[in-house]
Amino acid sequence: MHPRYGRRLPVTPTQGLRLSTASWAVPAASILLAMSIHGLSDARAYPFFISEADYSGLQDSVFSLGLTLAGLIQLTYAWHLYHALEAERDGLWFAATVVAIIAATNTVLVANLDMYDHINPHILTSMLAFGGGILWVALAQRALGQRAHPTGQRWRKTGLAMAGVGFFVMVVSFQLAVNGIDASDLTTEAFLNQAQSGIRIAAPAEYVLVAGLLLSLASFRHELKQAEPATLRDH
C-alpha cells in the first residue's frame, strides 16, 4: 500500500459506506426541502436558482444548516476516500483530494454567504464549489485509472458529463441575459427579475450540474465496497 499523508480517520468500512450515503443524501435533502419551502411561499419567479432558497425564514435555516453539514461531511468523506482507496496515480489522487477539500470548504461558505446580502462572495464561493467539484471528479477518475470499479467509473463519467454541461449552460445563459443590465442601483431581487429570461435556462442547468456532482459523490461507494469485500459483502 502506498504511504499516505496525514492520519487515517477512525472509520470502519461500514461507517465509510454510511459516510458515502450521507455525502450526497444530506445536500440533496437540504436543497430539495429548502427549495420546496421557498417555492411554496416566497419564490420570486419560476424557475429559480438553488441559492434563492437561502431567503429569510424557515428555508434559510434549512439551506444554511443543511449545506454547512453537507460541506463538513464531504470534507470528511474526501479525506476518508484518500486513505481508503488505492489509486493508479498516487500524486494525482492526492491532488484530487486537495481539490475536493477546497470544494467542500466552499460549500460551507456558500451556505453562510447568501446571495441577498453577500452577492460577490457568494458568486465566488459558488464557482469554487461547482468548478472545484467538477475538477475533483475529473482528477479522481484519472487518478483511480484501472483500479476503479466499472460501475463507479461509469457513474462518474455520467456525473462529470452532467456537471460539465450544466455548468457551461448555466454560466453562458446567465451571462448573456445580464450583459445589458446596469446592476449598480438594483437590489439582488430586482437584478434577478431583469435577468429572468436567462435564469429560465440557467436554473435548470444548475439543477443538472448539482445532480451530476451528487451522482459522482455516490459513485465512490462501489470502490469502497471493492476495497473491503469480505467486510462489506452483506451491506
VEXTORLUM-919353 format. One record per atom (N, C-alpha, C, O): residue in three letters; z, y, x. Coordinates in steps of 0.001 Angstrom, whole numbers, plus 500000, padded with zeros to 6 digits. Layout:
% VEXTORLUM-919353
ALAZYX...
//
This chain:
% VEXTORLUM-919353
MET500000498807500844MET500000500000500000MET500000501250500884MET500764501337501845HIS499141502211500552HIS499065503440501320HIS500323504276501093HIS500775504401499955PRO500905504858502168PRO502106505681502005PRO501817506934501179PRO500745507527501294ARG502772507326500358ARG502611508496499503ARG503546509614499956ARG504601509362500539TYR503139510855499676TYR504011511985499927TYR505085512042498850TYR504832511693497697GLY506295512486499229GLY507349512692498243GLY507956511406497745GLY507567510308498144ARG508913511567496868ARG509640510422496315ARG508999509914495030ARG508530510687494194ARG508995508605494900ARG508535507977493652ARG509583508192492575ARG510780508104492848LEU509150508471491365LEU510087508664490264LEU510713507326489863LEU510061506286489959PRO511976507346489414PRO512630506111488976PRO512159505702487575PRO512929505711486615VAL510874505343487489VAL510249504999486209VAL509794503551486256VAL509055503161487160THR510226502755485296THR509794501363485219THR508372501301484662THR507899502281484086PRO507675500160484822PRO506327500044484258PRO506270500322482754PRO505344500976482275THR507257499827482019THR507278500068480577THR507485501541480276THR506840502094479386GLN508380502176481013GLN508591503613480837GLN507344504403481222GLN507060505445480632GLY506599503906482211GLY505354504553482600GLY504338504546481469GLY503615505523481274LEU504281503438480717LEU503382503377479570LEU503821504339478472LEU502986504964477818ARG505119504456478273ARG505622505417477283ARG505319506847477704ARG504992507693476872LEU505427507107478990LEU505092508418479519LEU503612508701479318LEU503231509827479000SER502785507693479500SER501353507828479277SER501058508225477835SER500251509119477583THR501716507556476889THR501524507884475475THR502001509294475164THR501332510040474449ALA503157509656475703ALA503713510990475453ALA502823512089476022ALA502775513190475475SER502114511800477123SER501312512825477787SER500214513386476886SER499848514555477007TRP499685512550475977TRP498667513046475048TRP499196513221473632TRP498721514088472898ALA500176512408473238ALA500674512465471858ALA501477513734471584ALA501365514316470505VAL502288514169472555VAL503111515374472351VAL502240516615472189VAL502437517362471231PRO501267516873473103PRO500423518050472871PRO499570517934471612PRO499367518922470906ALA499068516731471329ALA498242516561470129ALA499046516878468869ALA498571517604467996ALA500255516341468774ALA501099516580467603ALA501490518045467500ALA501485518616466410SER501830518659468634SER502240520068468637SER501109520977468186SER501310521878467372ILE499912520732468725ILE498758521565468387ILE498377521385466920ILE498144522365466213LEU498313520132466461LEU497919519879465074LEU498922520461464083LEU498529521026463062LEU500219520326464377LEU501233520849463464LEU501215522372463447LEU501245522982462378ALA501165522992464630ALA501149524456464698ALA499905525022464011ALA499993526013463286MET498745524393464237MET497512524878463613MET497526524664462097MET496992525482461347SER498131523576461653SER498227523330460209SER499091524383459538SER498729524921458491ILE500237524677460146ILE501120525708459591ILE500415527055459576ILE500460527779458582HIS499762527384460687HIS499056528665460782HIS497912528738459779HIS497715529762459125GLY497168527657459664GLY496025527640458768GLY496402527774457305GLY495634528299456498LEU497589527294456971LEU498041527348455574LEU498791528632455242LEU499151528865454088SER499028529473456267SER499830530666455985SER499219531951456535SER498854532841455768ASP499106532053457862ASP498789533348458471ASP497420533413459130ASP497174534320459925ALA496549532509458836ALA495279532466459556ALA494486533756459377ALA494326534256458264ARG494001534276460480ARG493179535493460480ARG491803535199459889ARG491284535988459100ALA491214534072460267ALA489902533633459799ALA489756532161460155ALA490577531610460887TYR488701531521459631TYR488434530109459930TYR487026529977460482TYR486100530581459942PRO486837529195461556PRO487867528528462365PRO488546529528463288PRO488069530650463455PHE489660529122463887PHE490380529999464805PHE490702529245466089PHE490741528014466112PHE490932530007467159PHE491317529397468419PHE492681528732468295PHE493516529167467501ILE492909527693469068ILE494194526999469052ILE495337527955469325ILE496373527885468665SER495165528856470296SER496240529770470680SER496587530779469599SER497645531404469664GLU495717530954468600GLU496045531854467498GLU497218531320466677GLU497856532070465938ALA497497530028466808ALA498635529441466098ALA499964529824466734ALA501024529578466157ASP499912530435467941ASP501134530903468598ASP501494532269468029ASP501584533262468751TYR501695532292466721TYR501930533516465952TYR503367533498465465TYR503965532435465300SER503918534689465235SER505330534769464838SER505608533913463611SER504834533900462654GLY506720533202463658GLY507091532311462571GLY507305530897463075GLY507462530666464274LEU507309529951462140LEU507558528562462488LEU506502528018463449LEU506826527255464359GLN505227528411463249GLN504181527897464117GLN504369528319465573GLN503981527596466490ASP504964529485465777ASP505244529953467137ASP506205529008467838ASP505996528652468998SER507263528600467137SER508249527684467721SER507626526330468014SER507856525753469077VAL506831525819467067VAL506187524520467258VAL505241524570468446VAL505241523673469289PHE504435525623468510PHE503455525769469585PHE504140525914470940PHE503818525190471882SER505079526843471037SER505705527140472330SER506571525992472833SER506455525587473990LEU507434525468471977LEU508306524373472400LEU507500523101472657LEU507744522390473632GLY506539522818471778GLY505748521599471914GLY504915521586473179GLY504887520580473889LEU504228522696473478LEU503374522716474666LEU504171522891475951LEU503723522466477015THR505340523507475870THR506217523542477045THR506634522124477413THR506566521724478575LEU507069521371476403LEU507440519978476636LEU506243519171477114LEU506372518343478016ALA505080519404476518ALA503867518679476907ALA503516518931478367ALA503173518000479097GLY503602520187478793GLY503290520509480182GLY504236519841481156GLY503811519361482207LEU505523519804480817LEU506512519159481677LEU506287517647481730LEU506436517030482784ILE505931517058480594ILE505623515625480561ILE504397515334481409ILE504388514370482174GLN503360516157481281GLN502129515941482032GLN502354516101483532GLN501756515382484332LEU503217517046483913LEU503549517214485329LEU504214515949485868LEU503869515462486945THR505179515422485100THR505868514191485482THR504905513008485525THR504966512169486424TYR504024512960484545TYR503029511880484443TYR502095511876485647TYR501791510820486201ALA501640513068486050ALA500736513166487194ALA501393512631488459ALA500761511924489244TRP502672512972488655TRP503380512504489846TRP503610510988489786TRP503522510299490802HIS503904510482488586HIS504078509038488430HIS502776508300488722HIS502785507282489414LEU501661508798488204LEU500369508162488462LEU500055508149489952LEU499536507164490476TYR500365509232490620TYR500086509340492056TYR500757508212492830TYR500169507661493760HIS501987507867492450HIS502712506828493164HIS502445505426492609HIS502551504440493338ALA502102505340491333ALA501980504018490698ALA500623503364490914ALA500521502137490896LEU499562504175491121LEU498213503628491205LEU497676503661492629LEU497979504570493402GLU496880502664492958GLU496195502617494245GLU494774503148494067GLU494031502689493200ALA494410504121494902ALA493089504735494815ALA492193504270495953ALA492673503810496990GLU490914504392495752GLU489949504047496793GLU489895505143497866GLU489677504861499044ARG490098506398497438ARG490083507543498350ARG491433508247498245ARG491658509038497329ASP492323507956499182ASP493707508419499076ASP493845509934499183ASP494623510538498444GLY493095510555500099GLY493178512003500242GLY492731512726498976GLY493339513713498564LEU491657512219498363LEU491148512814497130LEU492113512578495972LEU492249513421495085TRP492782511427495989TRP493771511112494955TRP494937512097495011TRP495443512535493977PHE495361512444496239PHE496423513438496390PHE495939514811495905PHE496675515523495223ALA494708515179496256ALA494158516461495808ALA494085516524494286ALA494388517555493686ALA493678515403493658ALA493618515340492194ALA495002515546491592ALA495146516209490565THR496021514977492236THR497391515126491738THR497855516567491822THR498497517068490899VAL497535517242492925VAL497901518660493075VAL497240519495491977VAL497882520361491381VAL495961519235491711VAL495246519958490652VAL495881519677489293VAL496021520582488471ALA496269518413489055ALA496902518051487779ALA498221518790487601ALA498538519232486497ILE498990518928488674ILE500267519634488604ILE500043521116488312ILE500787521717487538ILE499018521704488930ILE498696523108488663ILE498286523288487200ILE498727524233486544ALA497445522386486688ALA497008522468485295ALA498185522312484346ALA498284523045483362ALA499084521365484624ALA500247521142483768ALA501180522345483788ALA501725522725482752THR501366522944484957THR502205524140485067THR501631525279484236THR502372526019483588ASN500323525416484256ASN499692526470483460ASN499737526173481967ASN499681527098481157THR499837524911481589THR500059524572480182THR501398525122479714THR501506525647478605VAL502416525002480558VAL503727525569480241VAL503630527091480113VAL504216527681479206LEU502890527717481023LEU502745529180480976LEU501981529622479728LEU502344530616479099VAL500928528890479368VAL500176529203478148VAL501087529166476932VAL500977530001476035ALA501983528196476911ALA502894528037475779ALA503832529224475615ALA504324529482474517ASN504079529942476697ASN505067531021476663ASN504471532414476848ASN505199533406476815LEU503155532498477042LEU502462533789477153LEU501452533861476016LEU500285533517476204ASP501885534300474845ASP500993534275473688ASP499895535326473822ASP500048536313474541MET498801535101473128MET497633535964473237MET497818537304472547MET497040538227472784TYR498818537430471708TYR499031538684470982TYR499751539734471825TYR499454540924471724ASP500696539294472658ASP501472540226473477ASP501127540174474959ASP501471541091475704HIS500445539106475401HIS500150538925476832HIS498718538423476997HIS498497537369477593ILE497755539160476479ILE496399538657476389ILE495784538308477747ILE495183537242477883ASN495917539173478753ASN495291538894480053ASN495940537711480778ASN495223536828481248PRO497289537665480886PRO497904536467481482PRO497594535204480680PRO497454534124481254HIS497487535333479365HIS497183534170478521HIS495797533621478841HIS495624532409478970ILE494808534505478971ILE493446534071479290ILE493418533396480653ILE492804532341480815LEU494083534004481638LEU494092533442482987LEU494716532055483016LEU494143531126483586THR495888531910482403THR496575530619482426THR495827529574481591THR495851528387481919SER495171530004480529SER494368529074479726SER493201528522480537SER492921527324480508MET492522529419481264MET491390528980482083MET491843528034483197MET491146527075483530LEU493023528315483771LEU493546527425484817LEU493967526076484235LEU493793525039484875ALA494519526091483024ALA494917524839482382ALA493688524013482001ALA493634522815482279PHE492700524651481364PHE491497523942480941PHE490640523547482140PHE490276522383482306GLY490324524545482978GLY489489524268484147GLY490148523297485102GLY489491522419485661GLY491466523460485291GLY492199522537486152GLY492196521128485597GLY492090520157486347GLY492312521013484277GLY492272519692483655GLY490944519002483869GLY490902517808484166ILE489852519747483720ILE488516519177483930ILE488332518750485383ILE487829517661485660LEU488746519621486313LEU488619519296487731LEU489465518084488086LEU489039517233488866TRP490655518004487520TRP491533516858487782TRP490873515545487361TRP490889514570488113VAL490299515522486171VAL489658514298485680VAL488508513901486604VAL488354512728486944ALA487701514888487007ALA486561514604487881ALA487021514056489231ALA486453513088489737LEU488051514676489812LEU488557514222491104LEU489212512843490995LEU489006511981491850ALA489995512645489944ALA490681511365489756ALA489681510228489572ALA489864509136490110GLN488635510489488817GLN487616509468488580GLN486971509035489897GLN486775507847490153ARG486649510023490717ARG486025509697492000ARG487019509051492969ARG486662508143493719ALA488271509527492947ALA489284509006493868ALA489597507541493589ALA489754506755494524LEU489690507164492318LEU490012505775491980LEU488851504844492339LEU489064503714492777GLY487635505326492150GLY486460504543492532GLY486434503164491899GLY486602503029490687GLN486222502135492718GLN486111500767492232GLN487455500178491815GLN487507499103491219ARG488538500881492128ARG489857500389491735ARG490227500803490312ARG491272500405489798ALA489388501585489691ALA489636501995488310ALA489398500830487361ALA488561499966487620HIS490142500813486259HIS489905499824485213HIS488624500223484473HIS488433501407484195PRO487749499279484148PRO486476499626483492PRO486642500450482218PRO485892501397481980THR487641500080481394THR487844500832480152THR488384502226480443THR487945503205479840GLY489344502315481373GLY489873503621481747GLY488784504513482305GLY488724505702481991GLN487924503944483133GLN486810504698483714GLN485860505191482630GLN485377506322482681ARG485600504337481656ARG484701504706480559ARG485305505826479704ARG484606506765479323TRP486595505724479407TRP487266506774478638TRP487213508104479376TRP486983509146478762ARG487427508074480705ARG487417509327481464ARG486028509933481502ARG485888511154481428LYS485001509109481615LYS483639509637481592LYS483366510342480262LYS482784511426480232THR483788509720479174THR483608510325477856THR484435511598477733THR483940512626477271GLY485704511525478152GLY486575512694478078GLY486069513837478929GLY486122514995478514LEU485575513522480125LEU485061514560481018LEU483824515222480423LEU483674516441480508ALA482940514436479823ALA481742514990479190ALA482129515902478025ALA481592517001477887MET483062515443477191MET483517516259476068MET484136517565476550MET483819518640476041ALA485024517460477540ALA485727518637478038ALA484770519610478716ALA484867520820478512GLY483843519088479524GLY482907519948480230GLY481984520702479287GLY481799521911479424VAL481407519989478333VAL480510520624477365VAL481291521608476500VAL480828522720476244GLY482488521195476046GLY483300522072475213GLY483672523354475933GLY483617524435475348PHE484051523241477202PHE484434524413477993PHE483245525366478141PHE483386526574477955PHE482082524821478474PHE480889525651478664PHE480505526365477377PHE480266527572477387VAL480443525634476272VAL480054526234474988VAL481080527269474553VAL480706528332474056MET482357526983474729MET483414527923474340MET483275529244475088MET483277530311474475VAL483154529172476406VAL483090530381477220VAL481821531178476933VAL481883532393476747VAL480673530506476895VAL479403531206476704VAL479309531835475318VAL478933533000475200SER479642531093474274SER479519531618472907SER480474532779472669SER480115533750472003PHE481685532688473206PHE482636533780473023PHE482198535005473826PHE482283536131473336GLN481734534789475047GLN481306535913475891GLN480127536645475274GLN480079537875475305LEU479181535914474720LEU478033536547474066LEU478470537395472875LEU477878538438472598ALA479506536946472176ALA479972537670470996ALA480733538944471343ALA480719539905470573VAL481400538957472504VAL482258540110472834VAL481585541099473779VAL482164542140474088ASN480382540798474242ASN479720541673475216ASN479588543110474729ASN479729544048475514GLY479318543286473444GLY479096544632472930GLY480305545267472272GLY480184546311471632ILE481476544650472420ILE482678545160471751ILE483510545982472724ILE483802545541473836ASP483889547182472294ASP484801548016473072ASP486214547705472600ASP486617548122471514ALA486974546964473423ALA488298546493473012ALA489430547439473402ALA490600547117473193SER489101548591473960SER490135549479474518SER491157549943473489SER492334550077473823ASP490749550189472263ASP491675550697471238ASP491942549677470138ASP492434550034469068LEU491625548424470390LEU491779547395469367LEU492998546520469631LEU493330546228470779THR493661546104468549THR494675545069468683THR493971543741468919THR492759543631468731THR494739542726469334THR494124541412469567THR493479540887468295THR492374540347468341GLU494149541037467169GLU493608540538465901GLU492327541261465525GLU491365540630465085ALA492301542594465697ALA491099543359465373ALA489943542964466289ALA488796542866465852PHE490257542742467553PHE489236542312468507PHE488667540955468107PHE487452540761468122LEU489541540019467751LEU489088538685467352LEU488265538740466068LEU487305537985465913ASN488634539625465151ASN487864539776463909ASN486436540199464219ASN485491539705463604GLN486278541115465175GLN484936541572465534GLN484150540488466266GLN482920540479466242ALA484869539579466916ALA484216538509467685ALA484082537216466897ALA483716536189467467GLN484369537241465609GLN484419536005464829GLN483087535263464799GLN483070534039464671SER481972535981464916SER480672535297464918SER480563534320466084SER479949533260465956GLY481164534680467230GLY481180533780468375GLY482267532738468277GLY482104531610468743ILE483377533114467672ILE484508532185467534ILE484140531017466626ILE484692529926466768ARG483218531233465700ARG482772530135464827ARG482196528979465640ARG482236527828465206ILE481668529284466805ILE481156528246467693ILE482185527908468770ILE482392526740469099ALA482826528942469314ALA483755528754470431ALA484994527957470044ALA485471527142470833ALA485524528179468838ALA486748527477468434ALA486533525973468293ALA487316525205468853PRO485494525508467560PRO485257524061467528PRO484989523484468918PRO485373522350469209ALA484327524271469778ALA484092523800471148ALA485419523620471881ALA485575522687472669GLU486371524511471621GLU487700524374472230GLU488380523102471742GLU489049522426472523TYR488220522767470472TYR488819521538469936TYR488247520312470661TYR488983519384470998VAL486927520319470897VAL486286519214471607VAL486802519135473040VAL487055518046473555LEU486956520292473681LEU487482520360475041LEU488869519734475124LEU489125518899475991VAL489752520129474234VAL491120519606474250VAL491129518114473947VAL491868517362474582ALA490316517672472983ALA490247516246472663ALA489784515442473876ALA490283514344474122GLY488829515988474637GLY488357515308475837GLY489433515184476893GLY489538514149477551LEU490237516223477067LEU491327516169478041LEU492412515189477603LEU492976514476478433LEU492705515152476313LEU493715514207475818LEU493233512762475973LEU494019511875476306LEU491954512532475733LEU491388511192475933LEU491505510789477402LEU491791509633477714SER491284511737478289SER491398511452479720SER492832511120480107SER493061510217480912LEU493798511836479544LEU495201511522479804LEU495524510101479349LEU496213509354480044ALA495018509745478181ALA495289508416477635ALA494624507315478457ALA495095506178478460SER493540507638479151SER492747506621479860SER493532505915480964SER493271504747481251PHE494490506606481589PHE495206506025482721PHE496156504904482305PHE496697504198483157ARG496358504742481017ARG497174503620480540ARG496578502293481005ARG497308501351481316HIS495254502226481048HIS494587500989481454HIS494850500680482922HIS495052499521483284GLU494849501705483769GLU495159501478485182GLU496621501115485380GLU496944500303486247LEU497510501704484588LEU498933501382484707LEU499185499925484328LEU499968499238484985LYS498527499454483278LYS498686498054482876LYS498074497111483903LYS498587496015484132GLN496989497533484514GLN496343496726485539GLN497203496630486804GLN497181495620487508ALA497974497717487084ALA498787497751488300ALA499971496798488229ALA500413496277489253GLU500489496566487021GLU501655495697486867GLU501385494666485765GLU502101494653484764PRO500392493820485917PRO500009492908484820PRO501108491964484370PRO501236491698483175ALA501880491467485269ALA502921490499484898ALA504001491148484057ALA504493490557483096THR504369492378484425THR505437493085483729THR504969493597482378THR505732493633481413LEU503692493997482324LEU503215494744481154LEU502383493901480185LEU501891494437479192ARG502214492630480434ARG501257491859479631ARG501639491809478142ARG500774491629477285ASP502935491967477838ASP503351491890476427ASP503490493252475798ASP504006493340474683HIS503051494348476458HIS503249495692475920HIS501918496290475542HIS501863497424475066
//
